[in-house]
């Protein structure tokens, strides 16, 4: 079973240009009793959405255009992305390889029966 949370959204300064700053979302992934962290930008969620929307059930992706410098808007996006990724995990018994690659997990499929004793 795979469980994912996004406990933090961390604004990142741009290396060369202040107007190119971006936000990185920290995903905590629990799979097979092992926990690891994956850092993703919103654009990576968009790319995943585009890849998998035709092959599995996906919830709506939160909108891209929010002022990321506003803490409240950033928190709303973090929550929206967490609901998005949890929705994918919840509604698909067989996860596409693209999702497993995105979460950096290997051969750990969703099995609703595995979580119940």
C-alpha positions in Angstrom: 0.0 0.0 0.0 1.2 3.5 -0.8 0.4 6.5 1.4 1.3 10.0 0.5 1.2 13.3 2.3 2.5 16.7 1.4 3.5 18.3 4.7 5.3 21.3 3.2 5.5 23.7 0.3 8.8 25.5 0.2 9.4 28.6 -1.9 12.8 28.4 -3.6 14.7 31.4 -4.8 15.9 31.4 -8.3 19.5 30.8 -8.9 20.1 33.6 -11.4 16.9 35.7 -11.6 14.7 36.8 -8.7 11.5 36.7 -10.9 12.1 33.0 -11.7 11.5 31.8 -8.1 9.4 28.6 -7.7 7.9 26.4 -5.1 8.9 22.9 -4.2 6.4 20.5 -2.6 7.8 17.9 -0.2 6.0 14.6 -0.6 6.3 12.0 2.2 5.8 8.6 0.6 5.2 5.5 2.7 5.3 2.2 0.8 5.9 -1.3 2.2 6.8 0.1 5.6 9.5 2.3 4.1 9.3 6.1 4.1 11.0 8.5 1.7 10.8 12.1 0.6 10.3 13.3 -2.9 10.5 17.0 -4.0 8.3 18.1 -6.8 7.3 21.3 -8.5 3.8 22.1 -9.7 4.9 21.6 -13.3 5.8 18.0 -12.5 2.3 17.4 -11.2 1.0 18.9 -14.4 3.2 16.6 -16.5 2.0 13.6 -14.5 -1.6 14.6 -15.0 -1.1 14.9 -18.7 0.5 11.5 -18.9 -2.0 9.5 -16.9 -5.4 11.2 -17.4 -6.3 8.9 -20.3 -5.3 5.7 -18.6 -6.7 6.0 -15.1 -9.1 7.9 -12.9 -7.7 11.3 -11.9 -9.2 14.1 -9.9 -9.0 17.7 -11.1 -5.6 19.3 -10.7 -5.6 22.5 -8.6 -5.3 25.6 -10.8 -1.8 26.8 -11.8 -2.3 30.5 -11.5 -2.2 31.4 -7.8 0.1 34.0 -6.3 2.6 31.7 -4.7 4.1 34.5 -2.7 0.8 34.6 -0.6 1.1 32.1 2.2 -2.7 31.3 2.2 -2.7 30.7 -1.6 0.4 28.5 -1.3 -1.3 26.5 1.5 -4.4 26.0 -0.6 -2.3 24.7 -3.5 -0.4 22.3 -1.2 -3.7 20.9 0.2 -5.1 20.7 -3.4 -2.1 18.7 -4.6 -2.2 16.4 -1.6 -5.9 15.7 -2.3 -5.0 15.2 -6.0 -2.3 12.6 -5.4 -4.4 10.8 -2.7 -7.3 10.7 -5.1 -5.2 9.0 -7.7 -4.1 6.4 -5.1 -7.6 5.9 -3.8 -9.4 5.4 -7.1 -7.0 3.2 -9.0 -6.2 -0.4 -7.9 -3.5 -0.7 -10.6 -1.3 2.4 -10.7 0.4 3.3 -14.0 4.2 3.2 -14.0 4.2 6.9 -14.5 2.7 7.4 -11.0 5.1 4.9 -9.4 8.0 6.8 -11.1 6.6 10.1 -9.9 6.5 8.9 -6.3 9.9 7.0 -6.7 8.5 3.7 -5.6 9.2 0.3 -7.1 6.7 -2.5 -7.4 4.4 -1.3 -4.6 0.8 -1.4 -5.9 -2.3 -0.3 -4.2 -4.1 -3.2 -2.6 -7.1 -2.2 -0.5 -7.2 -5.7 1.1 -3.6 -5.4 2.3 -4.4 -2.6 4.6 -7.2 -4.5 6.4 -6.2 -7.2 8.9 
